[in-house]
Amino acid sequence: MKRTLFIAALVSLVFSLAIPAAASDNPLGIDNTCYALYKEVERQLGKDSFATAADLFRQAAIEKKDSKALVIYHVEVLKDYIERPSSEDNDAKVNAAREELKRVAREKNQPYYFYLSYRLSQEYYTKHGEAYRALLLLEEMQNQAITEEDPYGIWTSSRYLADNYIRNNDYVSAKPHLLKAINLYNTTDNEAIRRESPTRLYCDLADTYPIASDSVRINVALAEANAKSHLDSLRCVYFKLRLAALDSRMDEYMELRDICLNDPSFNTITRRSGLFFSLIDACRDGSIIERENEIYQLATVREMKVIANLCENWGYSDFAFNVEKKLVNYMEVIISDTNHSRISELDVTMGKAALNAELMQKQHQLSRISHMIAILLAILLLGTAFFSFTHIHQLRNANEKVLFANAAKTRFVQNMSHEVRTPLNAIVGFSQLLSLPDGTLTPEEKDEYSGYIVNNTKMLTMLLDDILNASSMDKGEYRITYEEGEKNFMCESAISSAEHRLQPGVRMYYEPEDPAPFTFRTDPRRVQQIIINLLTNSCKHTTQGEIKLSSSLTENPGFVTFAVTDTGPGVPADQAEKIFERFTKLNEFVQGTGLGLSICRDIATRMESRVELDTTHPGPGARFVLIVPTNPKEQ
């Protein structure tokens, strides 16, 4: 009875709306009767009554021979599954609905909805914590568009990928996709692309540059010049408002702020705008210092940095520096969490199948061995005790290998996470320093910080390559790239990469035996990696005093001897070799996985070098040495 009443009411609604006046309220450009049914379907998403409303919409699309409405019906089916709770069954339905929408959109020549299927599915996976799966889906979309040489697909996928990275405050990864989309818009004659607006792209691109720089102003001006809708213009007003505040043009800022606050659609541009405007006022009246915690509640890191820059402009330099420092740590946590999440998802999607196959193989071997033992015991009884003992021993070894294979997965992720964090922290830290307002850093400082970023990026790339070559590492194969390296530069770079790990009150410095530059043939990035691990290890254990990094050409002739000496608790002489074993920690309360020193020794061995604890050091503290040949035998 309820279903009958619902259908009757719906049909009545359709006839009441299916009049010429409805044409003015039909932005989809489909039949007016179909549009009225579409709006009802939208209201029923995620509800039990969705199927009935959607079926009426589909029938009307068929009767009216409206191919676009029929495609939109399949969009609504996909959106309904996306509204449902995540489960293995619903995931399968989302995938099936996406493929059906792609098929129908391609058949009806509706490219917008073909690519929208990817975007909707990506949002579903993002909402349910599968960020890496969502990213892979968007990359699949772009690869397909590039393969088919479809400019609209390339344009759309570039926008979607940029938006995906921006939502995670990753403007560095978003920037190339924004530039690709803007360049395509400016050079294409594709009508579907030219009908779109590039305003948001220009605004997002502005956010990839240092606050209030010329590049920001240029892109905001381009965004305004290309605006095609009221929402585009409102977005430009918001960006101009931020620049006016940063330039202390407060009359203009107040005028633009009133425009934003009086427009009901402004909430679609940014969340928590009221808090943002309130904090700008607090910068002016001096109350911002008491409201520091509210800064970190803003919608985006970009807005937080705007407030930090305003504090700097209006004389709160120390406070601004403290906020910037906390934002660096905040971004470090975000990137670290994202990195762990992606490693975890990689582990699940790429490693689990291989591990399960290996476990099945081991279990099959166990089963065969067990049958063999049973047969042999039945034939030989107690007279073949030794023979039986041998096979039982084999059984135990096989079982231990199965357990080891399962544990290896966890060790692998821990190992890589440990090694990735150090260069990643350095990249984030120096990138944040480079984003400070123009004039904050001298050209020499910018060049120096850029060098550190490039150096640590190479190290990070090397580590990620090692993830893909894990099997080669297990076989003892490890790529060493020999080139010219300068001892002082390697030491100073290592100090810069590790000094943020220092505990309060501890001093870290570099003291060469001979300050003159010395260049020799080695793998500089591997040497830096070992020194950084040794410095990081000392930072964990040294709560007061100092950590000294030194270099010597005379302590071991024919070698460069790097030494890290700290004033920590030291290491007992009988533990000098044990600490280089994997997962060994003398103090379980100190943060770390017990992998660092083991990794140092593994890398050094492959470089014909040595890492060891100096047991002759009188103390206090410990002295670790890295001894590297100046004329290695290159493999």
N, C-alpha and C positions, 0 to 999 in steps of 0.2 A: 504493500500500500504506500509506504514512504517513498519507494523508488518511483512509483507511478506519479505521485504528487510532484516529486522533484523534476521528472521529465516534463510534466505539463507546465510547471512554472518556468522551466528553462525554455521551452518552445515559445511560451508567451513572451518571455524576455527577448527572444530572437526576433519575433515579429514586431515587437514594439521598437526595437532598435534598427531593424533592417529597412530604414527609410533614407531618402537622399541626404537628410541632415547629418547622418552618421559619417558621411564622407569627410567632414571636417575634422573628425576624431579618429582617423584611421592611418596612423603613421607607417604601418606595415605595407600599405598599398595593395591589400588583398580585398576580396569581395566583402562588402559591408556586413552581410549576414554571417560570413565566416569570421569576421573580426569580432562581432558580438559574442560568438561562441568561444573564440580564442580567449577573450578576457575572462570568461567564466572558467575556462580550463586553467588559466593562470591562478585563479582564486582557489582551485581545488588541488593544487600541487601538494603531494605528500599526504593527501587524505584518502579515505576509502572510496569517496564518491568521485575520485579522479577518473576512473575507467569509464564511467557512464558519460561524463562531460566530454572526455576525449573522443569517445566513439561517435557522439553527435557531431563534433567538430570535423572528424574525418569524413563522415558521410556527407556533410554539407560541402566539403572541399571537392569530393568526387562528383556530386550532383552539379556543382557550379563549374566544374572543370577548371578549378583554380589550382594550378600546379604548385605555386608558391605556398599556398595555404596547406597543401598536402605535405610539403617539406617541413613547414612549421609544426605540423602535427607530430612528426617524428622528433623534432626538437623538444616538444613538450613531454613526450614519452621519456626521453633521456633525462630531462630536468626532474621528472617525477622520481626516477630511480635515484638520482643524485640527492634528492631530499630525504631519502630513506636512510636508516642506520646502516653503517658499514658491516658487511659480513661477506664470507666467501661466496655465498649464493648471490648477494646483491652486486658484488664486484663483477661477477660473470654477466649479470643482466646489464650493468653499465657498459661493459665492453661490447656486448651484443647490440645494444641500442645505438652505441656510437657507430659501429660498422654499418648498421642499417641506415642511419642518418647519412653517413658518407655516401652510401650507394645511391640513395634516392636523390640527394643533393646533386651528385654528379650526373645522374640520369636527367634531372629537371634543369640542369645548367644553373645551379644556384651556388656559386663558389663560396659566398659569404658563410652559408650554413654548413658547407662541407668543412671549413676550417673552424667554425664555431664548435663543431663536435669535439675537436681536440681541446679547445679552451674549457668547455664545460667539464669534460672528463678530468682535465688537469686540476680544476678547482675542487672536484670531488676528492681526488687523492691528497691534495694539499690540506683540505679540511680534516682529513682523517689521519694526518701525521705521516704521509708517505711522500715527502717532499722530493726525494730523489726519483721516485717513480713518475711523479708529475713532470719533473724536468726532462726525463727521458722521453715522455710523450710529446712535449713541445719540440724537442730536438728531432724526433721522428717526423713530426709535422713539417719542420723546416727542410729536412733532408729530402722528403718527398717532393716538396715544392721546388727545390733546387734541381732534383733529378728530372722533373717534368718541365723545367724552365718556365714555371708559372709565376709571373711577377706579382700577381695579387697574393698568392700563397706565401711568397718570400716576404712581402710587405707585412702581411698579417702575422706570420710566425715570428718575425723580428720584433714586432710590437708586443706580442704575447710573452716572448722570452724576456724582453726588457722589463716588462711589468712584473714578471715572476721574480726577477732578481731585486727589483726595487722594493717589493713587499718585504724582502729579507734584508733591506738596508745595504745591499751589495751593489753600489753604484759603479764600481770598477768593472764588474762583469756585465752590467747593463749597458754601459756606454757604447761598445762596438755594435750592439744590436740597434740602439737608438740611431747611431750614425748611418747604419745600413738602411734603415727604414726611411730616414730623412733624405738621404742621397737618392734612393729609389723614387720617392715622391717627387723630387725636384727634376728628375731626368726622364720619367716615364710618360707615355701618352695613354696609358691604360685608364680607361674611363672610370672603372670601379675604384681604382686607387685615388684618382683626382677628385672623386666625389667626397672622399674622406677628408678629415681635418688633421693637419700635422701639429696643431697648437699644443696638445698635451706632450707630443714627442719633444718639441722645443723646450717646454717647461721642465720636463724630466731631464733633458740633456743639460739644462742650466744647473740642475742640482748635482751634476757630476763634477762641477768645477769648484774651486775655492770660493767661499762665501764672499759675495759682493765684488768679485773680480770682473774684469771687462768681458770675459767670455760669458759670464752669467747675464750681464746687461744686454749683450748682443743677442743671445738666444731668447731672452724675454721679449725683446723688441720684435724678433722674427715671429715669435708665437703670437704676439698681438697683431702683426701685419697679416697673418694667415688665418685669423679667427673666422669661423663660419657659423657659430651659434652663440646664443646667450651664455651657455655654460663655458664655451671657450673664452669669451670676454671676461667672465667672472673669474676664471682661473688666472688670467693675465693680471687682473686687478689685485689678486692675492699676492702674486709674485712681485708686482710693482710696490705693493704695500710693504713687503719685507725689505726691499731695497731702500724705500723712503725712510724706514726706521733706522736702517744701518747707516744711512747718510745723514741722520739727525734732521731730516726734513719733516718735522713733526706735524706741521699744518697739513701737508699732503698726506702723511700717514693717517691722521685722524679722519680726513675726508674719505680716503679709500676704505678705512675700517668701517665707517658708517655704511658705505655701499654694501660691503660684505655682510654685515650684521643684519641689514634690512632686507636681504634677499633670502627667501626660504630655501632656495636650492644650494646655498653655500655649504651646507653640511656634506654635500657630495664631493666637495673639493678637498676638505681636510676635517679630521675629527678633532675634538677638544679645542676648537678655535677660541672659545671663551677663555680657557686657561692660558693659551698662547698670548692673547691680547693683554690679559691681566698681568702676565710676567713681563711683558714689554713695559707696561706702566710702572711695574715695580722696579725695573732698571732705572727709570727716570727719577722716581722719588726716593731711591736708596734703600727700599725694603727688600730688595731681591736676595740679600745675603741670608735673611731669616727664612726665605722660601726656597732654599736650594733643592730640597727633596722633591718639590713640585716640578722642577725642571725635567727630571727624569721620568715624569709621568706624561710628557707630551706625546703626540701621535707618532712622530718620526724623529730619528737621530738628527736629521737635517734641521728641524725646528729647534732642537736642543742646542745645536751649534750656532744658530742665529742668536739665541739668547746669550750664549757664551761670548760671541763677538760683540753684542751690544754692551755687555758688562765691561769688556776691554775698552770699547770706544768711550764709555762714560766714566772711566777712571777706576774701575774695580779690577785692576790688573791681577793681583794675587788671587782674588776670588775666581776670575775668569780662567786663570791658569789651572787652578784646582778642578774646576768644572771640566776643562778640556782633558785633563789627566784622567778623570773618572770616565769620561766618554771614550777615551782610548781603551780603558779596561772593559767598559761595557761592550764595545765593538769586539774586543778580544774574546769575551765570553760568547757573544753571538756567533762569531766565526768558528770558535772552538766547538760550540754545540752543534753547529751545522756540519762541521767536519766529522765529528763523532757520529752524527746521525747518518751522514752519507757513507762513512766507512761501514757502519752497521748494516745499512741497506745493501751496500755492495757485498758484504759478507753473506747476507741472506740470498740475494739474487744471483750472485756469481759463484760463491764458494760452496753454498749448501748442496747444490746438485752434485758437484764433484765429490764432496765429502760423503754424501749419502751413497754414491756409487762405490766409493772406496770401502765404506763400512759394509755394504752388501757383499762386496767381494770377500772381505775378511770373514763375514758371517758364513758365507758359503764355504770358505776354507775350513772354518771351525766345524761346520756340519760334516764335511767330508772326513776330517781328521777324527771326529767323534765316532763316525761309523767304522772307520778303519780300526780304531782302538777296540770297539765292541766286538768286531769280528775276530781280531787277533786274540782278545781275552777268551772268547768262546772256544777257540781252537787250541791255544797254548796253555790256557788256565793259569795256574800259579807258576808254572815252570818257565815262563818268559817274563819274569818280573823286571829284569833290566831293560828288555826291549820295550815293555809297557811304560816304564819310567821315562825312557827317552821321548816317547810320543806324548806323554802327559806334559813333559817339559816343553815340547813344541807347542802344545795347546796353550800353556800359560804364556809363552812368548807371543803367540798370535793374539791372545786376548789383550796383552799389554800393548801391542801395536795398535789394536782397535782403540783402546783408551787414549793412547798417545796421539792418534790421528784426530780424535775429538778435541783433545786439549790443544793441539797445534793451531787449530782455528782461532782459539781465544788468544794464544800467545802472539800470533801473527798480528791481530788487530791491535793488541796492547803495544807491541813493538813499534809499529808504524805510527800510532797516535803519539807515542813518546817522542819519536824523532821529528814528526811534522810540526809539533807545537813550537819549538824554539825558533826556526826561521820564520814561521808564520807570525809569531809575536813581534819579531823585529820588523817585518814588512808592514804590519798594521801600525805599529808605533811610529815609524818614520814617515809613513804615508799620512798619518794624522798631523804630524808636524809640518809636512809640506803643504797641507791644506789650510794652515793658519793664514790670516789676512796678509795681503801684500805689505811688505815693509817689516814684517816681524822677523824674517830671516834674511841674512846677507846672502849674496849669490854664492859665496864660497861654502856657506853652510848648506844651501840647497844642493850644490854639486856633491858635497860630502854625503848628505842623507840619501840622495839619489843613488850614489854608488853603493851604499849599504843595502838599499832596496834591491838593486840589480843583483848584488852578490848573494843575498839571502833568497831571492827568487830562483836563482840558478840552483842553490842548494835544495830548495823545496821541490823544484822540478826533478832534480836528481833522485830525491827520496820517493816521489810519486812514481817515477820510472821503476824504482826498486820494487814497488808493490806489484807491478805487472810482471816483474822478473823474479818473483819469489822462489819459483822452482829452481832457477839457476843458482840463487844464493844457497839453497839447501844442498846443491850438488858441489858447492865450493867455488862456483863461478861468480866472480864479482868484478864489475867493470871498473878499471882504474884508468883515468885519462890524464896522461902526463903533459904538463906544460910548465912555463916559467912562473915561479911563485916567489914573492918577496916576504921574508920572515916578519918584518915589522908590520907590514900591511895586514898579514894574516892574523897576527896577534891583536892588533888594534881593532880589526873587524870583529874578532871573537869577543873581545871585551864589550864592544858596543851591543852585540847581540845578546849577551848574557847578563849585563849589569842590571836589567830590570828585575832579575831574580834575587838581588841582594836583600838581605834582611836589614831592618833599620839599624843605623849606627855602624854598619860594616863598610869598610873602604876596599875598593878593588882598583888595582892599577897594574901597568905594564912597565917592567924594568929590564931592558936588554943589557947583556954583558957589554956589547958594543953597539951604540946607537946607529952606526952607519948602516945603510941599506945593504942587504945581502940577498941576491936572487939565485935560486937553484932549481933544478929540475925535479918536479914532484906533482902530486895532484892537490892543488891548493884548497879545493873545496872539501876534500876528505880530511886534510890536515885541520882545517877550520872546524869541521864537524867534531873531530876528536877533542880539540881544545875546548870548544863550547861545552861538550859533555862533561869534561873535567871541571871547568869553571862552574857549571850548573850543579855538579855534585858537591863542590865546595860550598856553594851558596846555600844548599840545603842544610849543611851541618855546621856552618859558621854563624853563630849568633852575635859575636862581638869580635873586635879586632880588625883583621884585614885578610885579603886574598891577593896574593902577588903572582902575576904571570911573568916568567922570565924566559930569555932565550940565550943560548951559548953555542959558540963554535969550537970551544976548546975543551969543554968537559968530556966530550967523546969525539976525538979528531975524526974527520971524514963524515961526521953527522951533525945535524942541527938538533940540539937538545932543548926542547920546550919543557918548562917545569911550572906546575901550579902548586903553590904553597899556601896553606891556610892556617888559621889559629883555632880551628875547631877541636873536637875531642880526640882526633887522631884515630889510628887503626892499629890494633895489636899486631905484633910481628907474625904471630902464628896464623893470622887471618889474611896475610898479604896476598896469597893466591886465591883463597876462597872468595874474596870479594869480586873477583873477575868472572865468577860463575853466574849463569843466568838466574835471575829472580832471587839473588842473595842480597839480604839487607841486614846489616848489623843492628840497626835501630828500626823496629817495626813502626814506630810512631812518626818517623820522618816520611814526608810525602815522596812517592815514586814507586816504580814497579820493580826496581832491582835489575834493570836491563842496561842502563847507561854504560857502566864500565865494561860489561861483556861486549857491547857493540863496539866500544873503543878498541878493545883488543882484537876483535875479529877484523875490523877495517885495517888496523895497523899491520897485522900479520900479512894481509894481502898486498900491502905496500912495502913489504920487506922491512917494516919498522917494528918498534917495540913500545908497549905501554906497560908500565910497572909502578909499583909503590916503592919509594925510596925508604928502605927499612933502616938506613943509617941516619936518617934525619933525626936530630936530637929533640925536636919538638919545641914548644907545644904545637899541636896540630899534625897535619899530614902533608907529605910532598909527593905528588904524582909526576912522573916524567914521561914524555913522548920523545923517542929517539928516532929521527928520520934521516935516511942516507941522503947525501948531497949528490951522489952519482948513482942512481938506482939502475938495476937491470930491467929495462922496460919490457913488459910482456907484449 
